């Protein structure tokens, strides 16, 4: 944290697939180099890269520069979204700016490029799931 520099906080929910889980907190630090011009998985099912999720879901981040194009495949029955944290990006003919998002329904092959630099998040989740806990009502 910083007493002088602002912070931007992004919060999103991924519903668990197992009822009755204990709450937990996880934290991990990554560098800009860790995510530059590639998808870095920062959350996923237990045993995969990143923080553990109780769901067949994955979260990727990237700092994409004008020198690269990133691709991600959403299989049939999966979907999610691409969120532009900062900068500008293009998905096909669609131009996206900071704060914009694109929803994806698989099967789909996502290709993202940028004319400059962009900070991105991609969330990949199952489109069909059994609601548990308070969401099962």
FIVOLO-250703 format. One line per field, with one value per residue (C-alpha): residue in three letters; z, x, y. Coordinates in Angstrom, 3 decimals. Layout:
res: c(ALA; ...);
zz: c(Z; ...);
xx: c(X; ...);
yy: c(Y; ...);
END
This chain:
res: c(UNK; UNK; UNK; UNK; UNK; UNK; UNK; UNK; UNK; UNK; UNK; UNK; UNK; UNK; UNK; UNK; UNK; UNK; UNK; UNK; UNK; UNK; UNK; UNK; UNK; UNK; UNK; UNK; UNK; UNK; UNK; UNK; UNK; UNK; UNK; UNK; UNK; UNK; UNK; UNK; UNK; UNK; UNK; UNK; UNK; UNK; UNK; UNK; UNK; UNK; UNK; UNK; UNK; UNK; UNK; UNK; UNK; UNK; UNK; UNK; UNK; UNK; UNK; UNK; UNK; UNK; UNK; UNK; UNK; UNK; UNK; UNK; UNK; UNK; UNK; UNK; UNK; UNK; UNK; UNK; UNK; UNK; UNK; UNK; UNK; UNK; UNK; UNK; UNK; UNK; UNK; UNK; UNK; UNK; UNK; UNK; UNK; UNK; UNK; UNK; UNK; UNK; UNK; UNK; UNK; UNK; UNK; UNK; UNK; UNK; UNK; UNK; UNK; UNK; UNK; UNK; UNK; UNK; UNK; UNK; UNK; UNK; UNK; UNK; UNK; UNK; UNK; UNK; UNK; UNK; UNK; UNK; UNK; UNK; UNK; UNK; UNK);
zz: c(0.000; -0.350; 1.546; -1.590; -4.663; -5.522; -5.725; -8.020; -6.655; -8.873; -7.219; -8.866; -7.605; -8.822; -7.239; -5.584; -6.740; -3.265; -0.438; 3.114; 2.430; 5.104; 4.209; 3.429; 2.270; -0.169; -1.513; -4.051; -5.566; -9.278; -11.237; -14.493; -16.181; -14.984; -17.079; -19.947; -23.381; -22.083; -20.113; -16.501; -14.636; -11.228; -10.097; -10.914; -9.546; -6.695; -8.052; -10.934; -11.155; -9.025; -6.086; -5.416; -6.530; -5.498; -9.069; -12.549; -13.311; -14.281; -14.156; -16.340; -16.437; -18.953; -19.687; -23.465; -25.520; -29.174; -30.081; -29.202; -29.753; -27.133; -27.746; -25.432; -26.378; -24.627; -25.098; -25.706; -22.495; -21.160; -21.254; -19.443; -20.104; -21.065; -19.019; -19.996; -16.778; -18.467; -21.970; -25.153; -26.840; -29.881; -30.213; -33.885; -35.196; -31.724; -29.988; -26.185; -23.722; -20.006; -18.151; -21.166; -21.135; -23.678; -22.834; -24.466; -24.971; -26.175; -28.320; -29.144; -29.940; -28.407; -29.987; -28.302; -29.636; -28.704; -30.526; -27.366; -23.947; -22.167; -18.796; -19.173; -17.213; -18.730; -16.650; -17.962; -16.231; -16.894; -18.218; -16.541; -12.849; -9.814; -7.506; -3.890; -0.576; -0.587; -4.421; -4.501; -3.384);
xx: c(0.000; 0.939; -0.061; 0.425; -0.295; -3.878; -4.965; -7.541; -9.372; -11.173; -13.532; -15.451; -17.114; -16.672; -19.246; -17.840; -18.830; -18.647; -21.074; -19.948; -16.436; -14.530; -13.632; -9.985; -7.684; -4.815; -2.304; 0.484; 2.708; 3.583; 5.859; 5.180; 7.666; 5.636; 2.642; 4.247; 3.021; 1.577; -1.386; -0.387; -2.823; -3.356; -6.326; -7.444; -8.628; -6.604; -3.335; -3.068; -1.127; -2.195; -4.544; -6.857; -10.490; -13.222; -14.539; -13.464; -12.583; -9.425; -8.327; -5.498; -3.809; -1.477; 0.409; 0.161; 2.433; 2.081; 4.552; 2.265; -1.128; -2.620; -5.046; -7.256; -9.691; -13.025; -14.255; -17.894; -19.878; -17.443; -17.485; -16.288; -15.091; -12.158; -11.759; -9.419; -7.917; -5.806; -4.834; -6.593; -7.066; -8.770; -10.784; -11.437; -12.928; -13.982; -11.869; -11.866; -10.630; -9.884; -13.000; -14.504; -15.296; -16.262; -18.299; -17.387; -19.506; -17.650; -16.653; -14.681; -11.072; -10.297; -7.472; -6.466; -4.048; -3.125; -1.687; 0.198; 0.095; -2.885; -3.456; -5.976; -7.904; -9.578; -11.973; -12.857; -15.752; -18.227; -21.517; -23.510; -22.962; -24.870; -25.530; -24.513; -24.940; -26.946; -27.002; -28.932; -32.201);
yy: c(0.000; 3.615; 6.739; 8.873; 6.720; 5.775; 2.154; 0.593; -2.421; -4.930; -7.378; -10.209; -13.355; -16.904; -19.210; -22.355; -25.831; -27.394; -26.548; -25.782; -24.550; -22.679; -19.108; -18.532; -15.787; -16.237; -13.781; -13.922; -11.235; -11.146; -8.848; -7.027; -9.376; -12.393; -11.246; -9.308; -10.415; -13.679; -14.932; -15.539; -17.778; -16.149; -18.285; -21.803; -25.141; -26.617; -28.002; -25.547; -22.283; -19.346; -19.010; -21.956; -21.726; -24.179; -24.182; -25.286; -21.662; -19.810; -16.176; -14.874; -11.472; -9.866; -6.694; -6.738; -4.520; -3.543; -6.275; -9.181; -10.753; -13.047; -15.885; -17.895; -20.654; -21.038; -24.596; -25.530; -25.017; -22.426; -18.662; -15.628; -12.174; -10.024; -6.837; -3.997; -2.641; 0.021; 1.079; 0.008; -3.348; -4.809; -8.012; -8.550; -5.307; -4.136; -1.501; -1.578; 1.060; 1.000; -0.119; -1.927; -5.627; -8.264; -11.353; -14.632; -17.766; -20.855; -22.380; -19.258; -18.423; -15.039; -13.015; -9.749; -7.146; -3.596; -0.582; 0.442; -1.214; -2.743; -4.401; -7.232; -9.860; -12.925; -15.013; -18.507; -20.330; -23.159; -21.821; -24.618; -25.295; -26.481; -23.498; -24.172; -22.362; -19.138; -19.189; -22.503; -20.895);
END
